C-alpha cells in the first residue's frame, strides 16, 4: 500500500479509534483479487482501488482470519523478526489507512 503522505498524522488520529484491542471487519463492498501473491482491493462503494505489497497482503490475510488486532499482531510477531513496538506501530498504521479508505470498519465489542 502506498499512502505515505501524512501517515504519522493519520496514525495519531486513528489511534484514538484504533488500539491493539480493536476488532475490525471487512465490508461486503470490498472485492479482493490475487495478482500473483499481491492483492488488489476494490471498494465498490467508494470506487477506490489499492494494491497491497507482500507485507500488506499478509496483514490483510491475518485481518480476514482473526478480526481481532491483538491476534493479528501476535501472528506477525511469531512470523517476523521485529520488536513488539515496531510490530504494533506498523500494522496499526496500515489498519488506520484501511479504515480511512473504508476497506475495513471497526466492530463494537459485545458486552455480556
Secondary structure as a PSIPRED ss2 file (coil, helix, strand):
# PSIPRED VFORMAT (PSIPRED V4.0)

   1 X C   1.000  0.000  0.000
   2 X C   1.000  0.000  0.000
   3 X C   1.000  0.000  0.000
   4 X C   1.000  0.000  0.000
   5 X C   1.000  0.000  0.000
   6 X C   1.000  0.000  0.000
   7 X H   0.000  1.000  0.000
   8 X H   0.000  1.000  0.000
   9 X H   0.000  1.000  0.000
  10 X H   0.000  1.000  0.000
  11 X H   0.000  1.000  0.000
  12 X H   0.000  1.000  0.000
  13 X H   0.000  1.000  0.000
  14 X H   0.000  1.000  0.000
  15 X C   1.000  0.000  0.000
  16 X C   1.000  0.000  0.000
  17 X C   1.000  0.000  0.000
  18 X C   1.000  0.000  0.000
  19 X C   1.000  0.000  0.000
  20 X C   1.000  0.000  0.000
  21 X C   1.000  0.000  0.000
  22 X C   1.000  0.000  0.000
  23 X E   0.000  0.000  1.000
  24 X E   0.000  0.000  1.000
  25 X E   0.000  0.000  1.000
  26 X C   1.000  0.000  0.000
  27 X C   1.000  0.000  0.000
  28 X C   1.000  0.000  0.000
  29 X C   1.000  0.000  0.000
  30 X E   0.000  0.000  1.000
  31 X E   0.000  0.000  1.000
  32 X E   0.000  0.000  1.000
  33 X E   0.000  0.000  1.000
  34 X E   0.000  0.000  1.000
  35 X E   0.000  0.000  1.000
  36 X C   1.000  0.000  0.000
  37 X C   1.000  0.000  0.000
  38 X E   0.000  0.000  1.000
  39 X E   0.000  0.000  1.000
  40 X E   0.000  0.000  1.000
  41 X E   0.000  0.000  1.000
  42 X E   0.000  0.000  1.000
  43 X E   0.000  0.000  1.000
  44 X C   1.000  0.000  0.000
  45 X C   1.000  0.000  0.000
  46 X C   1.000  0.000  0.000
  47 X C   1.000  0.000  0.000
  48 X E   0.000  0.000  1.000
  49 X E   0.000  0.000  1.000
  50 X E   0.000  0.000  1.000
  51 X E   0.000  0.000  1.000
  52 X C   1.000  0.000  0.000
  53 X C   1.000  0.000  0.000
  54 X H   0.000  1.000  0.000
  55 X H   0.000  1.000  0.000
  56 X H   0.000  1.000  0.000
  57 X H   0.000  1.000  0.000
  58 X H   0.000  1.000  0.000
  59 X H   0.000  1.000  0.000
  60 X H   0.000  1.000  0.000
  61 X H   0.000  1.000  0.000
  62 X H   0.000  1.000  0.000
  63 X H   0.000  1.000  0.000
  64 X H   0.000  1.000  0.000
  65 X H   0.000  1.000  0.000
  66 X H   0.000  1.000  0.000
  67 X C   1.000  0.000  0.000
  68 X E   0.000  0.000  1.000
  69 X H   0.000  1.000  0.000
  70 X H   0.000  1.000  0.000
  71 X H   0.000  1.000  0.000
  72 X H   0.000  1.000  0.000
  73 X H   0.000  1.000  0.000
  74 X H   0.000  1.000  0.000
  75 X H   0.000  1.000  0.000
  76 X H   0.000  1.000  0.000
  77 X H   0.000  1.000  0.000
  78 X H   0.000  1.000  0.000
  79 X H   0.000  1.000  0.000
  80 X C   1.000  0.000  0.000
  81 X C   1.000  0.000  0.000
  82 X C   1.000  0.000  0.000
  83 X C   1.000  0.000  0.000
  84 X H   0.000  1.000  0.000
  85 X H   0.000  1.000  0.000
  86 X H   0.000  1.000  0.000
  87 X H   0.000  1.000  0.000
  88 X H   0.000  1.000  0.000
  89 X H   0.000  1.000  0.000
  90 X H   0.000  1.000  0.000
  91 X H   0.000  1.000  0.000
  92 X H   0.000  1.000  0.000
  93 X H   0.000  1.000  0.000
  94 X H   0.000  1.000  0.000
  95 X H   0.000  1.000  0.000
  96 X H   0.000  1.000  0.000
  97 X H   0.000  1.000  0.000
  98 X H   0.000  1.000  0.000
  99 X H   0.000  1.000  0.000
 100 X H   0.000  1.000  0.000
 101 X C   1.000  0.000  0.000
 102 X C   1.000  0.000  0.000
 103 X C   1.000  0.000  0.000
 104 X C   1.000  0.000  0.000
 105 X E   0.000  0.000  1.000
 106 X E   0.000  0.000  1.000
 107 X E   0.000  0.000  1.000
 108 X C   1.000  0.000  0.000
 109 X C   1.000  0.000  0.000
 110 X C   1.000  0.000  0.000
 111 X C   1.000  0.000  0.000
 112 X C   1.000  0.000  0.000
